[in-house]
Amino acid sequence: MDMTIRAYAKINIGLKILNKRDDGYHNIETIFHRINLFDELRFQDSKELLLECNNPDIPTDNRNLCIKAAQILQKNYNVPKGVKIILNKNIPIGAGLGGGSSNAAHVLKCLPKFWGIEIPKDELYQLAFNIGSDVPYFLDKGTAYATGRGEQLEYFHINIPYWITLVQPRVHISTAWAYTNLKLKPHKQEINLKELLIDNIEHPEKLRGVIHNDFEDLVFENHHDIKILKENLYKQGADFVQMSGSGSSIYAFFKHENKAREAIRIFSKDFLAYLTEPSFLPSQ
């Protein structure tokens, strides 16, 4: 048997770090939205759990979330079978795009089908949460308003009427480092990010005033090139620009296709650059 699936990346549209919890994690508020950038996962029959990856920098033992997810399924549901996972890695690592989390979620979601077992959705959700805070998001399709550690999800439909240009400056930023060094900002009980996005999606000049990423100040202070990258995207005619997650990727909304494609042409000379068309919906 052979199965191949796509695991899409996400961007964060807005990211507030509200406070530190008693368990050491942080309460956040963000919007997860998928873009047209994906890894491919191929499942093949095997007597043991194996992982191959086209990127030599990616670990293929249980440090990899794909193997971790497969081990959890195998153990929790007494599965005597193994699987060989071939990971074609396209999503940059340490970029704030959730590539590893997306991979893990798709292993949890698709490997039971490959093995011929059924797992209730609520159980899959709990397994995903135990692997990582933003893994549960990738179990379902669509855009989601996320709170708590990122696992409290409210999926909703929104049409993003912009070309999304993503630029990744080949800088790896550790999420743990970002949270450890972040200085929390006071957040008043304001209108939530979901409402702010829906109300202002057609008005990017308003988006710039109400939707922010709390990690930007810290990352820009330590990686000045990323700050310049954001400024340069605005100079290229972007209508809204923001860092995704804890960085290092910067994404931009462009109203006009020609400006978006020109930005891709310019920035791809020095960086990784990707384009997502307006109203994009993943195929799976």
N, C-alpha and C positions, 0 to 999 in steps of 0.2 A: 504494500500500500504506500502511496505517496501523496502528500498534501502540501500545498504551498499557499501561504496567506501573507497579507500585507499588514504591517504594524506602523501606523501613522504617527508622526510627531505632533506636538501641540505647542501653541504659544500661550502665554499668560496675557490677557488683556486686563491690565491693572493688577496690582498685587500689594495688599496691605498686610503688614505684620502687626497684629493687634496687641498681643501680650505673650509672655512665656507661661506655660502651663506647669502644673505640679509634676507632671511626668517628664519634664525636660524638653518637650516639644513646644511648638508655638501655635497659637490660634491665628489663622490667616483668613483673608477674604480675597478671592480672585475669580477670574473667569478663564476656564480652559477652552481652547478652540483649536480644532485640528487644521493642519495645513497640508498642502500637497507635497509632502516629503515623507518617505517611508522606508523602513527596513523590510526585507523579505525573510520569512521563516519557512523552511521546508522540513517536513517531518517524514522520516523514513523508518521502516522496520529495523529494529535492532534488539539484541538480547540485553543490552545494558544502556545506560544513559550516556550519550555522547554529544558533544557540541563541536562543530567546526565553524570557523568564522573567517571571512575574507580580510579582516583587519587584525594584524598581528598584535596590536596593542590591547585587544580585548581579551580578558582571561576566559578560558574555556572550562574551568573547574567550577566548584560551587560558589566562587565569588561572583560568578555571572548569574544574573537574576533569572535567565532562562533555565539554567540547571537547577537553581534553587526552587523555582516554581514546579519543575518536573519532579524533583525529589519530594516536595510537599505532597503533591498529588499521589505519587507512588506510595508514600508512607501512609497517608491518611486513609486511602481507599484500597490498600492491600493489592496494588496492581502488580502482577508478576512479570509484566512486559517491560521492556525498555523502549528507547526511541533514540534515533540519531537526528539531531536538529542541525540544519545547515543555515547559518545566519549570514545573510548578505547585508552588511552594515553600511547604510547610507547616511543615517542621522548622526551628526557629530556628537561626540561625548563631551560632557562638562560644558554644555552649551545652553542649558535651560530649556531644552526641548522635550524632555521626558522620554528619550529613546529607550533607555533600559527599562523604565516602568511600562512603556507600551509593549515591549517584547515580553515581559513577564506576564502581563495581563492576557496577551494573546496565546501564550502557552497555557495559562489556566483555562482560557475559554475554548481553545481548539484541541488541545491534547486529549481531553476526555472523549471527544468525538472520534479522534484517531484510534483511541484504545477501545472504543465501543462501550463507554460507561456514561451514565447520566449523573450530574451533580446539581443539586438545587442552587438556584441563583444566589440565595442569601448565604449559602456556605461558600460559594466562590468569592463573593464579596468579602467575607471575613478572611479568607485565605489571602486575598489580594491586599487587604489592609495590613495584614501581618507582615507582608513583604515590604511594603512602602506606602507612604501616605497618599501619593498620587496614582498608585497602581489601580485602585478601584475605578477611577474615571474612565480608563481605557476599556473597561468591560462592556460599556454601552456606546452607542453612536451619539454624535451630536456635540453641541456646545453645552457647557454646564457651569452654573454658579456654584462655587465651592467655598465652604466654611469649615470650622473646626481645624483639624490638621490638614484639610484638603480632601477629606473623605466624605464629608457631608455634602451631597451633590443634588442639585436641582437642575435637571436638564431642561433646556428651553430652545425654541427655534428663533434664530435671528439670521437675517440675510446680511452678510458683510459685502457691501456693494463696491469694494475696493480691490484693486490688484495688491496683493501682499508680497512685498519684497523682503526676503529674509537674508541677512548678511551675517556670517559667522567668522569672526576674526582669528580663528585658529588659536584662541586662548582658552585654556581649561580652567574653569573656576569651580572650586569645591563648594558644594552646597553647605557642608558642615562649617567650612571657614566663613562663609557669608553669614550664617546664622550666629556663629560665635562672636563675630566682630561687629554685627549690626547694632546701632544705637536706636532703640525703639523711639518712634515718634508718637506724640499723643494723637489719638483719633477720636474725634467727637462722634456721637451717634448720628451719622449722616445718612443720606439716601444710599441704599446699597448699590454695589457696582453693577448689578444686573439692570436695575432701573436706570442708572446713569447711562449705561451703554445703549439700551433700547431707546431712551428719550433723545439721545444726542448722536446716534449713529450716522445720520445724514448731515451732521454739522461737525466736521473734524476740528474746527477752531474751538468749539466748545469742549470736545473730547480732551483736547490738550490741557484745558483748565481744570477738569474734574477727575480724570483717570490717570493715576500715577503708579510707579513701581518703587516701593520703599527701598529696594536694594540699589537703586541707581547711584545715589550719592556715594555710598561705600565703594562700589565697584569703580565708578569714574575717578574717585580719589586715588585708587590704587592701580588703575589701568587707564591712563589718560587717553590712550589710543582709542578706547571704546567710546569715550565721551566725544572725541573728535569725529568718530564714525557716525554717531547720532547727528551731530551738527552738519556733517557733510550730506547726509541723506535729506535733511531739510533743504540744504542748498541745491540739491538735485530736483526739488519740487515736490517732495513728499508732503502729504497733508497731515499725517500723524505718525510719530516715531516713538518707539519705546523698547526698552530691553525686556527680554522674556525671562521669567523666573529669576534666579540668582545670577543670570548671565552665562555665557558672554554674548549670546546672539542678540542682534538688534533687528527688529522688524519695522516695516514702514507701510502705511496705507497710501496708495496712490489712486486718485480718481482717474487719471489718464494712463492708458496702456502704454503709449509711446514713452512717457516719462519713466514708468516702471521698468520697461525693457532697457531703456538707456541706462538706468541705475544698475541693472544687472550687468550690462556690458562693461560699465566702468569699474564696479566693485569686484567683479569676478577676476580682474587682473591680479588683485592682491589677496582676496578673501574667497571663502566659499559663499556662493550666492544662489538663492533659489527663488522661484516665482510661483505664486498661487493665484489662480484666476478668481474673479469675483464670484460670489455665491457658491464656492466650492463645497461639495459634499463627497466624502470618501466613498469608494465603491464597496468597502466592506468594513 
